[in-house]
């Protein structure tokens, strides 16, 4: 066996109050795709930040290509050939593709080295993009690219450093299935060239397809490494959570002739929403499947009044309503829970109570306009119990809660406002596997209490498992409506890729 | 034969796509500049029709001359605003620079050129301190430069004893602004040096912003500071450099100001920072960073002084001039927001 490309041993890292890494270990061979998995907070990111020089280790050693090394800063890591593609892409949207790739090491004008050589930079970028079979003009501004393309730009940037180690942090979280396939092809190509790739992902199904080996971390510790073909997904999950997780929940069947609570007729807006009509019944979960960019979020935001519509009618419980802005929608009992919770769903710096009562503040005010503290606390406590929100107190700042609990705070907020049509956009994105199950159970409880849910999700297993009915969208159109029991991944994919012409 | 044809056809399509892309890119950038040029032009036409005294050589020169000091500050602060920072100290640092040049020349009887360098150096030093406080001590730029604004104002008063310093011993000093090299070369074209210096500095600023690493990192930091840091840029260092660069332009602004008045006026200066920031913003530079241009700033500064000048010629009371300037700032930025929404 040849020597490992990277070997990290006995890595320790402490932050104030947290022992983030405890005797952590990781090994990467050349020409290998090595998956690194673990729940949020297991220490994956911290370990990778140490490898890329963002953090400094407290103890332990890093052996890179046979030699013990020190990685004092991100620059040093890059120059050694260790590159990372972050989950939150680290590009500068106002700069062009080429400018982003060569930032900090722009080729200089031969005669006047104080000037940048833009042409040389664009030419070299073109070569890099060529290698990735990416048809993008180096002079395009990054802001004008899709997320998938932006990710490719990051990979191109890694290649430009002649990197031997490429770390991909949750690369597929925002990609559609087709884009994921493309990404995998590129990763396989890079692997054949002898590059070692560290692949961090929550989507375990994916790992089976792309990874060679998998290392599991839990609570900052190394749990184990195995070949991916010798281990089942269930086994990986139990290594990750260190406990048995809940059985898959079997949802209650929806009533066939339940009341229609929301009906959308001929919703239209430009190329994003093309003549969308559907009905949502009381007590059902209506899944919205489709690739990224299929127009699902656009439809949801239009119904919620967050974006304008050109034409179309919306009926709530049989009555025609006019929704011009989100506050209209909320008045009619419609809530939208954005996929980007931190940006659109929460005031991160405020405490749990403030977040929960924000939309229904009116109900908690006394005649002079002060908040009735006792009443607010009582109601919030009820919801904390009901939704099993794990928080030390109502005074905890929301940013200190886990993703799953943050999601629950948002749900509580809308339930308090008496919203009974809940539109969830990617309800479990960025949430641990253990916490995901809790969210699923919560969704089932909500519908059995008579709420109605629209669930937009890019994760097919989630759609299949949760939905009573599934609507598939492609290019702004509804291409199919499938009964939850008859749906399969293949069927959904067929309709999700039913492009016109 | 057939495959050959298909390949050619595909290439044709590709080329077409590329030109289409380029055209769109061109259109976007050009539209904005056209809009700004257009507003300036409309102002000009309006005032020319309204008053026969507006569109004369002397008046146009006096408009540009009035632009120089504000324009110089605006050039400097453009760099800072592109990083999504702000510099509120430019007005009073300009004053301090002028006072320091007075100290060098009048108090210490040093040659004029040392006085000029001393004034500029003062600006750079203040910029350096701003940069360090912002990047190393992590103070928000608004607060850091608010502090510097007060410090510089106070120091200018202390150093000068709160009285103007006159450049009585150095007759050459006023030549810096009000002499005319062009007038000597081409008789009749008595364009003051201040205008020449402003144009040269604007060209310099444009080259720095578009052709050098400083300019590139300026945009990079404003666009996504964390990404810039993770790309290996020494963000702290570049921020300090950018605030120093701003200080350089501000220092030069102080020299132009003092030279034009032939005295360093320690009580002047506060409020200039807001006029300069207004010019930058009218010029389409985004306060949220990552976007901006020197040509925009120059036009923005010209729009402001054209407006002041024109309104004065139309005998609009000065109080109302200020009100109208305020409306113009809001209107210009609103136009830009609308344009962006459509783009």
Boltz contact constraints between the chains, C-beta under 6 A:
constraints:
  - contact:
      token1: [A, 74]
      token2: [B, 230]
      max_distance: 6.0
  - contact:
      token1: [A, 74]
      token2: [B, 232]
      max_distance: 6.0
  - contact:
      token1: [A, 75]
      token2: [B, 232]
      max_distance: 6.0
  - contact:
      token1: [A, 78]
      token2: [B, 232]
      max_distance: 6.0
  - contact:
      token1: [A, 90]
      token2: [B, 227]
      max_distance: 6.0
  - contact:
      token1: [A, 90]
      token2: [B, 230]
      max_distance: 6.0
  - contact:
      token1: [A, 91]
      token2: [B, 227]
      max_distance: 6.0
  - contact:
      token1: [A, 92]
      token2: [B, 220]
      max_distance: 6.0
  - contact:
      token1: [A, 92]
      token2: [B, 223]
      max_distance: 6.0
  - contact:
      token1: [A, 92]
      token2: [B, 224]
      max_distance: 6.0
  - contact:
      token1: [A, 92]
      token2: [B, 227]
      max_distance: 6.0
  - contact:
      token1: [A, 93]
      token2: [B, 223]
      max_distance: 6.0
  - contact:
      token1: [A, 94]
      token2: [B, 219]
      max_distance: 6.0
  - contact:
      token1: [A, 94]
      token2: [B, 223]
      max_distance: 6.0
  - contact:
      token1: [A, 94]
      token2: [B, 290]
      max_distance: 6.0
  - contact:
      token1: [A, 94]
      token2: [B, 291]
      max_distance: 6.0
  - contact:
      token1: [A, 95]
      token2: [B, 219]
      max_distance: 6.0
  - contact:
      token1: [A, 103]
      token2: [B, 220]
      max_distance: 6.0
  - contact:
      token1: [A, 103]
      token2: [B, 231]
      max_distance: 6.0
  - contact:
      token1: [A, 104]
      token2: [B, 231]
      max_distance: 6.0
  - contact:
      token1: [A, 104]
      token2: [B, 232]
      max_distance: 6.0
  - contact:
      token1: [A, 104]
      token2: [B, 233]
      max_distance: 6.0
  - contact:
      token1: [A, 114]
      token2: [B, 212]
      max_distance: 6.0
  - contact:
      token1: [A, 115]
      token2: [B, 211]
      max_distance: 6.0
  - contact:
      token1: [A, 137]
      token2: [B, 21]
      max_distance: 6.0
